[in-house]
Amino acid sequence: MTGNVPTILRSTLRAPALPGWSSIRGRMAIVLAVPTCLLLALIGIGAADRAADWSAARATEAHVGVLLRVQDLVREVQRERGLTSGLLGGAEEYRDDVRAQRGRTDEAREALRAALSEESGELPRAAVSALDTAEAPLAALTRTRVDVDAGTAGRAATLTTYTKAVTALIDAESAGTPDGDRRIAQGVQALQALARATEAVALERGSLNGVFAAGRFRSGEYLDFTEIRATRVAALDQFRQLATRDEEPALDDTFATAAARRVTGYEQQAERGADGSALAVAPARWWADMTTLVDDLHDVQKQVGDDVGVRAEETGGAATRQLVGFLALGGLILAVATALAVFSARSITRPLGALADEADAVAGARLPAVVRHIQQADPDTPLPEEPQTPRPPGSAREISRLAAALRNVERTAVDLAAEQAVLRRNSTESLASLGRRNQTLLNRQLGLITTLESQELDPDALSELFELDHLATRMRRNAESLLVLAGEESPARIWRGTVAVHEVVQSAVSEVEQYRRVAVAGVEPCRVRGHCVAELSHLLAELVENALMFSPPKQPVEVYGWRDGGEYCLAVLDRGIGMTAERMAEANALLSARGSFLKAPTRFLGHHVVGALAARLGAHVELRPTGGSGVTAYVALPSSLVQEVSTAAAAR
């Protein structure tokens, strides 16, 4: 009696079974009822989401219509700004055009007000608020017009007033971006980016119209001109990222017209007037060509706006159809769930023994053998063929899915083993690509620094530029080290003819941080082939930097060079902490290119770079103990790289 107490307690504390849980049919019905209810709930959420998309599409249609009205007003204000700037610059022939343009600006403003009163209920609150805020800068134009007519307005202040009005309108376009469909939101963002680019072009038109009318740049106007062009380039780049395949060619066609090409020529003439020299560009020609370009950009804006409107209409129609589809899908799911419950209950009783045996075979023998074969084979070796496994008896979908899952596990393990080889190759290619990009940028930076050094007269600033040049040179060497580690050829820093070894050593010393501690003690005259100068300098820089790192801060590092028969030898000597025999053997293995980069510790990467460079040059590099303390790195250059210097040249 006592021994049965735990059994009685377990049966008493067991949770009550659900109704129908005692039969297979009941269990399947319960199991399928839960996901069916969840699916129906998701369908309800989807239906609500489609309804929201339909509403958002309607709002987007109204928003796009107002945006087009805003762009029309922006276009007219931009024209008035440009004509007014030319008038204030001295082109009196613009006075009648300015008065006519003011009327067109006021008409566009009234059209925008009418559209707002009609569509204000459909617009986002942020857009309505931004448009209301833009009224203040627009109202300020009235006072500016009076000052212009009276002749008391300054060109810079007037241009700023008009620009504030245009900026406020463009900011209103950016407010209240519609939510919902990603393509619609992206189209609206593209429209806004194109509006900013068009404003930059129009602002450049107005600014240079006054400059060409005045005949030269005044104080600060050239800087404004460059900033406007930078803004235009940034906005156009953003538009290209957001535009569709059909919209981007329209922009390219706009900048490929004859007027756009002439505008580019005028801009180049303006760039040559940065020093305040006279500019011989007729304002009327500049205005006509720039107006054509601005009008073409506005046409592209209209095309983008029409595309967004079409997308909104398509989204609304699709949302309506999907809403009906969701309701039909809900009824279908109920019917299918009932049928699946019956079918699954019949198939759940199939035997599972064969599947269990296959799982044991995969886990115990087949999978470990295949993975071990892939890991030990070369990455380019084709994968072994997948063994044919019999389908487990029975037709239960769950059992078939489990068998397929086990086979997927086996295939995934095989694929992962194969991907390791691809990963190693991709890592190498990535290092090479990164090194080339960095090197290109650093070469450009060094060229710019050199230009600045040639133009700088202040000794302190020149000293700082020299330090910056030195730092960039070291960074370039790091980029070249990436290429070396990746097994890529170093880019073209090639000297024609031959170069003196002493110059190569000085070049290497200039690429290390503590170059003042390096003493070029005795280097016999010799010349090396120009094609190997860059790699030899890189090799010596790595050895010198390593010697500086592992020697006392105030202890110099010495460099020697001498001819040894047909070869030429270099030695980098330090009196630092030295190396154990074991570590020196490991380092010499790397210097002879026998070590693996992927297995080498990070502190030995410099040795790996030296070893790779030495292999390319056909040189021999070896570390040996220095008498007393420290390490000496010996570099033996083959006779094919060196050229003996004549006695007269050596004397010079």
C-alpha positions as CSV (number, residue, x, y, z in Angstrom):
1,M,0.0,0.0,0.0
2,T,2.8,2.4,0.9
3,G,4.6,1.9,-2.4
4,N,1.6,3.0,-4.4
5,V,1.3,6.5,-2.7
6,P,3.5,8.4,-5.3
7,T,1.6,6.9,-8.2
8,I,-1.7,7.9,-6.6
9,L,-0.4,11.4,-6.0
10,R,0.9,11.8,-9.6
11,S,-2.5,10.7,-10.9
12,T,-4.3,13.1,-8.6
13,L,-2.1,16.1,-9.4
14,R,-2.2,15.5,-13.2
15,A,-3.7,18.4,-15.1
16,P,-7.2,17.8,-16.4
17,A,-7.3,16.7,-20.0
18,L,-9.0,18.9,-22.6
19,P,-12.3,17.8,-24.1
20,G,-11.6,15.4,-26.9
21,W,-7.9,15.0,-26.0
22,S,-8.2,11.3,-25.5
23,S,-8.6,10.6,-29.3
24,I,-6.4,11.4,-32.2
25,R,-9.2,13.2,-34.0
26,G,-9.9,15.4,-31.0
27,R,-6.2,16.2,-30.5
28,M,-5.8,17.2,-34.2
29,A,-8.9,19.3,-34.0
30,I,-7.6,21.1,-31.0
31,V,-4.1,21.6,-32.5
32,L,-5.5,22.9,-35.7
33,A,-8.1,25.1,-34.0
34,V,-5.4,27.3,-32.4
35,P,-3.5,28.2,-35.7
36,T,-6.8,28.5,-37.5
37,C,-8.0,31.1,-35.0
38,L,-4.7,32.9,-35.3
39,L,-4.9,32.9,-39.1
40,L,-8.4,34.4,-38.9
41,A,-7.1,37.0,-36.6
42,L,-4.2,37.8,-38.9
43,I,-6.7,38.0,-41.8
44,G,-8.6,40.5,-39.8
45,I,-5.5,42.5,-39.2
46,G,-4.6,42.3,-42.9
47,A,-8.1,43.5,-43.8
48,A,-7.8,46.5,-41.5
49,D,-4.3,47.2,-42.9
50,R,-5.7,47.1,-46.5
51,A,-8.4,49.5,-45.4
52,A,-5.7,51.8,-44.0
53,D,-3.8,51.5,-47.3
54,W,-6.9,52.5,-49.2
55,S,-7.3,55.6,-47.0
56,A,-3.6,56.4,-47.3
57,A,-3.8,56.1,-51.0
58,R,-6.7,58.6,-51.1
59,A,-4.7,61.0,-48.9
60,T,-1.6,60.6,-51.1
61,E,-3.6,61.5,-54.2
62,A,-4.7,64.8,-52.5
63,H,-1.2,65.4,-51.2
64,V,0.4,65.0,-54.6
65,G,-2.1,67.4,-56.1
66,V,-1.2,70.0,-53.6
67,L,2.5,69.3,-54.0
68,L,2.2,70.0,-57.7
69,R,0.5,73.4,-56.9
70,V,3.3,74.2,-54.4
71,Q,5.9,73.4,-57.1
72,D,4.2,75.7,-59.6
73,L,4.3,78.5,-57.0
74,V,8.0,77.6,-56.3
75,R,8.7,77.8,-60.0
76,E,7.2,81.3,-60.3
77,V,8.9,82.6,-57.2
78,Q,12.2,81.3,-58.5
79,R,11.7,83.1,-61.8
80,E,10.8,86.3,-60.0
81,R,13.9,85.9,-57.8
82,G,16.2,85.4,-60.8
83,L,14.8,88.4,-62.8
84,T,14.9,90.6,-59.7
85,S,18.5,89.7,-59.0
86,G,19.4,90.6,-62.6
87,L,17.6,93.9,-62.3
88,L,19.4,94.8,-59.1
89,G,22.7,93.7,-60.8
90,G,22.2,96.5,-63.4
91,A,20.2,94.8,-66.2
92,E,17.4,97.4,-66.6
93,E,15.9,95.4,-69.5
94,Y,14.5,93.0,-66.9
95,R,12.2,95.6,-65.3
96,D,9.1,94.8,-67.5
97,D,9.8,91.1,-67.1
98,V,9.9,91.5,-63.3
99,R,6.5,93.2,-63.3
100,A,4.9,90.5,-65.5
101,Q,6.4,87.7,-63.4
102,R,5.0,89.2,-60.2
103,G,1.5,88.7,-61.7
104,R,2.2,85.1,-62.5
105,T,3.6,84.5,-59.0
106,D,0.4,85.9,-57.4
107,E,-1.8,83.8,-59.7
108,A,0.1,80.6,-58.6
109,R,-0.3,81.7,-55.0
110,E,-4.0,82.0,-55.4
111,A,-4.2,78.6,-57.1
112,L,-2.4,77.0,-54.2
113,R,-4.8,78.6,-51.7
114,A,-7.8,77.2,-53.7
115,A,-6.3,73.7,-53.7
116,L,-5.7,73.9,-50.0
117,S,-9.2,74.9,-49.2
118,E,-10.5,72.0,-51.4
119,E,-8.1,69.3,-50.1
120,S,-7.3,70.4,-46.6
121,G,-9.4,67.6,-45.1
122,E,-7.4,64.9,-46.8
123,L,-3.9,66.4,-46.2
124,P,-1.7,65.4,-43.2
125,R,-1.7,68.0,-40.4
126,A,2.0,68.5,-40.7
127,A,1.7,69.5,-44.3
128,V,-1.1,71.9,-43.6
129,S,0.8,73.5,-40.7
130,A,4.0,73.8,-42.8
131,L,2.0,75.5,-45.7
132,D,0.5,77.9,-43.2
133,T,4.0,78.7,-41.8
134,A,5.2,79.4,-45.4
135,E,2.7,82.2,-45.7
136,A,4.8,84.6,-43.6
137,P,7.9,84.5,-46.0
138,L,5.6,84.9,-48.9
139,A,3.9,87.9,-47.4
140,A,7.3,89.5,-46.9
141,L,7.8,89.6,-50.7
142,T,5.3,92.5,-50.9
143,R,7.6,94.8,-48.9
144,T,10.7,93.5,-50.9
145,R,8.9,94.4,-54.2
146,V,8.3,97.9,-53.0
147,D,12.0,98.4,-52.1
148,V,13.1,97.0,-55.4
149,D,10.9,99.4,-57.3
150,A,12.1,102.3,-55.1
151,G,15.7,101.3,-55.8
152,T,16.6,100.9,-52.1
153,A,16.9,97.1,-52.1
154,G,20.2,95.4,-51.8
155,R,20.8,92.4,-54.1
156,A,22.1,90.0,-51.4
157,A,19.3,90.9,-49.0
158,T,16.6,90.6,-51.7
159,L,18.0,87.3,-52.9
160,T,17.9,86.0,-49.3
161,T,14.2,87.1,-48.9
162,Y,13.1,85.3,-52.0
163,T,15.2,82.2,-51.0
164,K,13.5,82.1,-47.6
165,A,10.1,82.0,-49.3
166,V,11.2,79.2,-51.6
167,T,12.8,77.3,-48.8
168,A,9.6,77.5,-46.7
169,L,7.6,76.1,-49.6
170,I,10.1,73.3,-50.2
171,D,10.0,72.5,-46.4
172,A,6.3,72.3,-46.7
173,E,6.6,69.8,-49.4
174,S,8.8,67.7,-47.2
175,A,6.3,67.8,-44.3
176,G,3.8,65.1,-43.9
177,T,5.3,62.4,-46.0
178,P,2.5,59.7,-46.5
179,D,2.8,56.4,-44.7
180,G,1.8,53.1,-46.1
181,D,3.0,51.8,-49.4
182,R,6.8,52.0,-49.6
183,R,6.8,52.8,-53.4
184,I,4.5,55.8,-52.8
185,A,6.6,57.1,-49.9
186,Q,9.7,56.7,-52.0
187,G,8.2,58.5,-54.9
188,V,7.2,61.4,-52.7
189,Q,10.7,61.5,-51.3
190,A,12.1,61.5,-54.8
191,L,9.8,64.4,-55.7
192,Q,11.0,66.3,-52.7
193,A,14.7,65.6,-53.5
194,L,14.1,66.8,-57.1
195,A,12.4,69.9,-55.7
196,R,15.5,70.7,-53.6
197,A,17.7,70.2,-56.7
198,T,15.5,72.4,-58.8
199,E,15.7,75.1,-56.1
200,A,19.5,74.9,-56.2
201,V,19.5,75.3,-60.0
202,A,17.0,78.2,-59.8
203,L,19.0,79.8,-57.0
204,E,22.1,79.5,-59.0
205,R,20.3,81.1,-61.9
206,G,19.2,84.1,-59.9
207,S,22.6,84.4,-58.1
208,L,24.7,84.3,-61.2
209,N,22.2,86.4,-63.1
210,G,23.1,89.3,-60.8
211,V,26.8,88.4,-61.0
212,F,26.9,88.4,-64.8
213,A,24.9,91.6,-64.8
214,A,27.5,93.2,-62.4
215,G,30.3,91.7,-64.5
216,R,32.2,90.0,-61.6
217,F,31.8,88.3,-58.2
218,R,31.6,90.5,-55.2
219,S,32.7,89.6,-51.7
220,G,31.3,86.2,-50.6
221,E,29.3,85.6,-53.8
222,Y,31.7,83.0,-55.2
223,L,31.5,80.9,-52.0
224,D,27.7,81.1,-52.2
225,F,27.9,79.9,-55.8
226,T,30.0,76.8,-54.8
227,E,27.7,76.0,-51.9
228,I,24.7,76.1,-54.2
229,R,26.3,73.7,-56.7
230,A,27.2,71.3,-53.9
231,T,23.6,71.4,-52.7
232,R,22.4,70.6,-56.2
233,V,24.7,67.7,-56.6
234,A,23.7,66.2,-53.3
235,A,20.0,66.5,-54.0
236,L,20.4,65.0,-57.5
237,D,22.3,62.1,-56.0
238,Q,19.5,61.5,-53.6
239,F,16.9,61.7,-56.4
240,R,18.8,59.1,-58.4
241,Q,18.8,56.7,-55.4
242,L,15.0,57.1,-55.0
243,A,13.9,57.4,-58.6
244,T,12.5,54.6,-60.7
245,R,14.1,53.2,-63.9
246,D,11.7,55.3,-66.0
247,E,12.3,58.6,-64.0
248,E,16.0,58.6,-63.9
249,P,16.5,58.7,-67.8
250,A,14.2,61.8,-67.8
251,L,16.6,63.6,-65.5
252,D,19.6,62.5,-67.6
253,D,17.9,63.8,-70.8
254,T,17.3,67.1,-69.0
255,F,21.0,67.6,-68.4
256,A,21.9,66.4,-71.9
257,T,20.2,69.2,-73.8
258,A,22.1,71.9,-75.7
259,A,20.9,74.5,-73.1
260,A,22.3,72.4,-70.2
261,R,25.6,72.0,-72.0
262,R,25.8,75.8,-72.5
263,V,25.0,76.3,-68.8
264,T,27.9,74.1,-68.0
265,G,30.1,76.3,-70.1
266,Y,28.9,79.4,-68.3
267,E,29.5,77.8,-65.0
268,Q,33.1,77.0,-66.0
269,Q,33.6,80.7,-67.0
270,A,32.2,81.7,-63.6
271,E,34.7,79.4,-61.9
272,R,37.5,81.2,-63.6
273,G,36.2,84.4,-62.1
274,A,36.7,83.3,-58.5
275,D,39.5,85.9,-58.1
276,G,37.1,88.7,-58.8
277,S,38.2,89.1,-62.5
278,A,35.7,90.4,-65.0
279,L,33.1,87.9,-66.5
280,A,32.0,88.4,-70.1
281,V,28.7,86.5,-70.0
282,A,25.5,88.1,-71.3
283,P,22.9,87.9,-68.5
284,A,20.1,87.4,-71.0
285,R,21.8,84.3,-72.5
286,W,22.5,82.9,-69.1
287,W,18.9,83.5,-68.0
288,A,17.4,81.9,-71.1
289,D,19.5,78.7,-70.9
290,M,19.1,78.4,-67.2
291,T,15.3,79.0,-67.5
292,T,15.1,76.2,-70.1
293,L,17.0,73.9,-67.6
294,V,14.7,74.9,-64.7
295,D,11.6,74.4,-66.9
296,D,12.9,70.9,-67.9
297,L,13.5,70.0,-64.3
298,H,9.9,71.1,-63.5
299,D,8.7,68.9,-66.3
300,V,10.5,66.0,-64.6
301,Q,8.9,66.9,-61.3
302,K,5.5,66.8,-63.0
303,Q,6.3,63.4,-64.4
304,V,7.4,62.1,-61.0
305,G,4.2,63.6,-59.4
306,D,2.1,61.9,-62.0
307,D,3.8,58.6,-61.4
308,V,3.2,58.9,-57.6
309,G,-0.5,59.7,-58.3
310,V,-0.8,56.6,-60.5
311,R,0.9,54.5,-57.9
312,A,-1.6,55.8,-55.3
313,E,-4.5,54.9,-57.6
314,E,-3.1,51.5,-58.1
315,T,-2.6,51.0,-54.4
316,G,-6.1,52.0,-53.7
317,G,-7.5,49.5,-56.2
318,A,-5.2,46.8,-55.0
319,A,-6.3,47.4,-51.4
320,T,-9.9,47.1,-52.4
321,R,-9.3,43.8,-54.2
322,Q,-7.2,42.5,-51.4
323,L,-9.8,43.3,-48.8
324,V,-12.3,41.2,-50.7
325,G,-9.7,38.5,-51.0
326,F,-9.0,38.4,-47.3
327,L,-12.7,37.8,-46.6
328,A,-12.8,35.0,-49.1
329,L,-9.6,33.6,-47.7
330,G,-11.0,33.5,-44.2
331,G,-13.9,31.2,-45.4
332,L,-11.5,29.0,-47.3
333,I,-9.2,28.6,-44.3
334,L,-12.1,27.3,-42.2
335,A,-13.0,24.7,-44.8
336,V,-9.4,23.7,-45.3
337,A,-8.8,23.4,-41.6
338,T,-11.7,21.0,-41.2
339,A,-10.4,18.8,-44.1
340,L,-6.8,18.9,-42.7
341,A,-8.0,17.8,-39.3
342,V,-9.6,14.7,-40.8
343,F,-6.7,13.9,-43.1
344,S,-4.0,14.4,-40.4
345,A,-5.9,12.3,-37.9
346,R,-5.7,9.4,-40.4
347,S,-2.1,9.8,-41.3
348,I,-0.7,10.3,-37.7
349,T,-0.7,6.6,-36.9
350,R,1.9,5.6,-39.5
351,P,5.0,3.8,-38.2
352,L,7.9,6.0,-37.1
353,G,10.5,3.3,-36.7
354,A,12.1,3.7,-40.1
355,L,12.5,7.5,-39.6
356,A,14.1,6.9,-36.2
357,D,16.6,4.5,-37.8
358,E,17.5,7.0,-40.5
359,A,18.0,9.7,-38.0
360,D,20.4,7.5,-36.0
361,A,22.3,6.6,-39.2
362,V,22.6,10.3,-40.1
363,A,23.7,11.5,-36.7
364,G,26.0,8.5,-35.9
365,A,27.8,7.8,-39.2
366,R,26.8,9.5,-42.5
367,L,26.8,13.1,-41.5
368,P,30.1,13.1,-39.5
369,A,31.8,11.2,-42.4
370,V,30.7,13.7,-45.1
371,V,31.5,16.8,-43.0
372,R,35.0,15.4,-42.2
373,H,35.6,14.8,-45.9
374,I,34.6,18.3,-46.9
375,Q,36.7,20.0,-44.2
376,Q,39.8,18.0,-45.1
377,A,39.4,18.4,-48.9
378,D,40.5,21.4,-51.0
379,P,37.9,24.2,-51.3
380,D,37.6,23.7,-55.1
381,T,36.9,20.0,-54.7
382,P,33.3,19.2,-55.8
383,L,30.9,18.2,-53.1
384,P,30.2,14.5,-52.7
385,E,27.0,13.3,-54.1
386,E,24.1,13.1,-51.7
387,P,23.3,9.5,-50.9
388,Q,19.8,8.3,-51.9
389,T,17.7,7.6,-48.9
390,P,14.5,5.7,-49.1
391,R,11.3,7.5,-48.3
392,P,9.9,6.6,-44.9
393,P,6.8,4.4,-45.0
394,G,3.5,6.0,-44.5
395,S,2.1,9.2,-46.0
396,A,1.9,11.5,-42.9
397,R,3.0,15.0,-43.8
398,E,4.6,15.5,-40.4
399,I,6.9,12.5,-40.9
400,S,7.8,13.5,-44.4
401,R,8.6,17.0,-43.2
402,L,10.7,15.7,-40.4
403,A,12.6,13.4,-42.8
404,A,13.1,16.4,-45.2
405,A,14.3,18.5,-42.2
406,L,16.9,15.8,-41.3
407,R,18.2,15.8,-44.9
408,N,18.3,19.6,-44.8
409,V,20.4,19.5,-41.7
410,E,22.8,17.1,-43.4
411,R,23.0,19.3,-46.6
412,T,23.4,22.5,-44.5
413,A,26.3,21.0,-42.6
414,V,27.9,20.0,-45.9
415,D,27.3,23.5,-47.4
416,L,28.7,25.2,-44.3
417,A,31.9,23.1,-44.7
418,A,32.1,24.1,-48.3
419,E,31.5,27.8,-47.5
420,Q,34.5,27.9,-45.3
421,A,36.7,27.6,-48.4
422,V,34.7,30.3,-50.1
423,L,34.9,32.5,-47.0
424,R,38.7,32.3,-47.0
425,R,38.8,33.3,-50.6
426,N,36.3,36.1,-50.2
427,S,38.2,37.4,-47.2
428,T,41.3,37.7,-49.3
429,E,39.5,39.4,-52.1
430,S,37.9,41.8,-49.6
431,L,41.3,42.8,-48.1
432,A,42.6,43.4,-51.6
433,S,39.6,45.6,-52.6
434,L,39.8,47.6,-49.3
435,G,43.6,48.1,-49.7
436,R,43.2,49.4,-53.3
437,R,40.4,51.8,-52.3
438,N,42.4,53.1,-49.3
439,Q,45.5,53.5,-51.5
440,T,43.7,55.4,-54.2
441,L,42.2,57.8,-51.6
442,L,45.6,58.2,-49.9
443,N,47.4,58.9,-53.1
444,R,44.9,61.6,-53.8
445,Q,45.3,62.9,-50.3
446,L,49.1,63.0,-50.7
447,G,48.8,64.9,-54.0
448,L,46.5,67.5,-52.3
449,I,48.9,67.8,-49.3
450,T,51.8,68.3,-51.7
451,T,49.9,71.0,-53.5
452,L,49.1,72.7,-50.2
453,E,52.8,72.5,-49.1
454,S,53.9,74.2,-52.3
455,Q,51.4,77.0,-51.7
456,E,52.0,77.5,-48.0
457,L,54.3,80.2,-46.7
458,D,53.7,80.1,-43.0
459,P,56.5,78.0,-41.4
460,D,54.3,76.7,-38.6
461,A,51.5,75.7,-41.0
462,L,54.0,74.2,-43.4
463,S,55.4,72.1,-40.5
464,E,52.0,70.8,-39.7
465,L,51.5,69.9,-43.4
466,F,54.7,68.0,-43.3
467,E,53.5,66.0,-40.3
468,L,50.2,65.4,-42.1
469,D,52.1,64.3,-45.2
470,H,54.2,61.9,-43.1
471,L,51.0,60.5,-41.4
472,A,49.4,59.9,-44.8
473,T,52.5,58.2,-46.1
474,R,52.4,55.8,-43.2
475,M,48.7,55.2,-43.9
476,R,49.5,54.4,-47.5
477,R,52.0,51.8,-46.4
478,N,49.3,50.2,-44.3
479,A,47.0,50.1,-47.3
480,E,49.8,48.5,-49.4
481,S,50.3,46.0,-46.5
482,L,46.7,44.9,-47.0
483,L,47.3,44.2,-50.6
484,V,50.4,42.3,-49.8
485,L,48.5,40.2,-47.2
486,A,45.8,39.5,-49.7
487,G,48.4,38.3,-52.3
488,E,47.7,41.2,-54.7
489,E,50.3,43.1,-56.6
490,S,51.2,46.5,-55.3
491,P,49.9,49.4,-57.5
492,A,52.0,51.4,-59.8
493,R,54.5,53.4,-57.8
494,I,57.2,52.6,-60.3
495,W,60.4,54.6,-61.0
496,R,62.0,54.6,-64.4
497,G,65.6,53.6,-64.7
498,T,67.4,53.0,-61.4
499,V,67.3,54.6,-58.0
500,A,70.1,55.0,-55.4
501,V,69.9,52.6,-52.5
502,H,70.5,55.5,-50.1
503,E,67.3,57.2,-51.5
504,V,65.3,53.9,-51.1
505,V,66.5,53.7,-47.4
506,Q,65.5,57.4,-46.8
507,S,62.1,56.7,-48.4
508,A,61.6,53.7,-46.0
509,V,62.7,55.8,-43.0
510,S,60.2,58.5,-43.9
511,E,57.4,56.0,-43.7
512,V,57.9,55.2,-40.0
513,E,56.6,57.2,-37.0
514,Q,59.9,57.7,-35.0
515,Y,62.1,58.4,-38.1
516,R,64.3,60.7,-36.0
517,R,65.7,57.7,-34.1
518,V,66.9,56.0,-37.3
519,A,70.6,56.5,-38.2
520,V,71.7,55.6,-41.7
521,A,75.2,54.7,-40.6
522,G,76.9,53.4,-43.7
523,V,75.3,52.6,-47.0
524,E,77.7,51.9,-49.8
525,P,76.7,53.4,-53.2
526,C,74.5,51.2,-55.3
527,R,71.5,51.6,-57.5
528,V,68.4,49.3,-57.7
529,R,65.9,48.8,-60.6
530,G,63.0,51.2,-60.5
531,H,60.3,48.5,-60.7
532,C,61.3,47.2,-57.3
533,V,61.8,50.5,-55.4
534,A,58.3,50.7,-53.9
535,E,58.3,47.1,-52.6
536,L,61.9,47.4,-51.3
537,S,61.1,50.6,-49.5
538,H,58.0,49.0,-48.0
539,L,60.0,46.0,-46.9
540,L,62.7,48.1,-45.2
541,A,60.0,50.3,-43.5
542,E,58.4,47.3,-41.9
543,L,61.7,46.1,-40.6
544,V,62.7,49.6,-39.3
545,E,59.4,50.1,-37.6
546,N,59.6,46.7,-35.9
547,A,63.1,47.5,-34.7
548,L,61.9,50.9,-33.3
549,M,59.0,49.2,-31.6
550,F,61.2,46.7,-29.7
551,S,64.1,48.9,-28.8
552,P,64.4,51.5,-26.0
553,P,62.8,54.9,-26.7
554,K,66.1,56.8,-26.8
555,Q,68.2,54.0,-28.5
556,P,68.8,54.6,-32.2
557,V,68.2,52.1,-34.9
558,E,71.0,51.8,-37.4
559,V,70.8,50.9,-41.1
560,Y,73.8,49.6,-43.0
561,G,74.3,48.6,-46.7
562,W,77.2,47.0,-48.5
563,R,77.9,45.0,-51.6
564,D,78.6,41.3,-51.2
565,G,79.7,39.9,-54.6
566,G,76.9,40.2,-57.1
567,E,74.4,40.8,-54.3
568,Y,73.7,43.8,-52.2
569,C,73.0,43.5,-48.4
570,L,71.1,45.7,-46.1
571,A,71.0,45.4,-42.3
572,V,68.6,47.0,-39.8
573,L,70.2,46.8,-36.4
574,D,68.6,47.5,-33.0
575,R,69.7,47.0,-29.4
576,G,66.4,46.2,-27.9
577,I,65.0,43.4,-25.9
578,G,65.9,40.7,-28.4
579,M,64.0,37.5,-29.2
580,T,64.1,33.9,-27.9
581,A,65.5,31.3,-30.3
582,E,62.0,29.8,-30.7
583,R,60.4,33.1,-31.6
584,M,63.2,34.0,-33.9
585,A,62.7,30.7,-35.7
586,E,59.0,31.3,-36.1
587,A,59.7,34.9,-37.4
588,N,62.3,33.6,-39.9
589,A,59.7,31.0,-41.1
590,L,57.3,33.9,-41.8
591,L,60.0,36.0,-43.4
592,S,60.8,33.1,-45.8
593,A,57.0,33.0,-46.8
594,R,56.6,29.5,-45.2
595,G,54.0,30.6,-42.6
596,S,50.2,30.9,-43.2
597,F,48.7,34.4,-42.9
598,L,45.4,32.9,-41.6
599,K,47.2,31.1,-38.8
600,A,49.8,33.7,-37.9
601,P,49.3,35.8,-34.7
602,T,48.5,39.5,-35.3
603,R,51.8,40.5,-33.8
604,F,53.6,38.7,-36.7
605,L,51.6,40.3,-39.5
606,G,54.5,42.7,-40.3
607,H,56.8,39.7,-40.7
608,H,54.3,38.1,-43.0
609,V,54.2,41.3,-45.1
610,V,58.0,41.3,-45.3
611,G,58.1,37.7,-46.2
612,A,55.6,38.2,-49.1
613,L,57.5,41.2,-50.4
614,A,60.8,39.4,-50.2
615,A,59.4,36.5,-52.2
616,R,58.3,38.9,-54.9
617,L,61.7,40.5,-55.0
618,G,63.6,37.3,-54.9
619,A,65.4,38.6,-51.8
620,H,66.4,36.8,-48.7
621,V,65.4,38.2,-45.3
622,E,66.7,36.8,-42.0
623,L,66.7,37.8,-38.3
624,R,69.9,37.2,-36.3
625,P,70.9,38.2,-32.8
626,T,72.8,41.4,-32.4
627,G,76.0,41.3,-30.4
628,G,75.2,42.2,-26.9
629,S,71.4,42.6,-27.2
630,G,68.8,43.2,-29.8
631,V,68.1,41.8,-33.2
632,T,69.5,42.5,-36.7
633,A,67.4,42.0,-39.8
634,Y,69.5,41.1,-42.9
635,V,68.2,41.7,-46.4
636,A,70.1,40.2,-49.4
637,L,69.1,41.6,-52.8
638,P,69.8,39.4,-55.8
639,S,72.0,40.7,-58.6
640,S,69.1,41.1,-60.9
641,L,67.8,44.0,-58.9
642,V,71.1,45.9,-58.3
643,Q,73.4,47.9,-60.6
644,E,76.9,48.7,-59.7
645,V,77.7,52.4,-59.4
646,S,80.6,53.9,-61.3
647,T,83.5,55.4,-59.4
648,A,82.6,58.9,-60.6
649,A,79.0,58.5,-59.6
650,A,80.0,57.1,-56.2
651,A,82.3,60.2,-55.6
652,R,79.4,62.5,-56.5
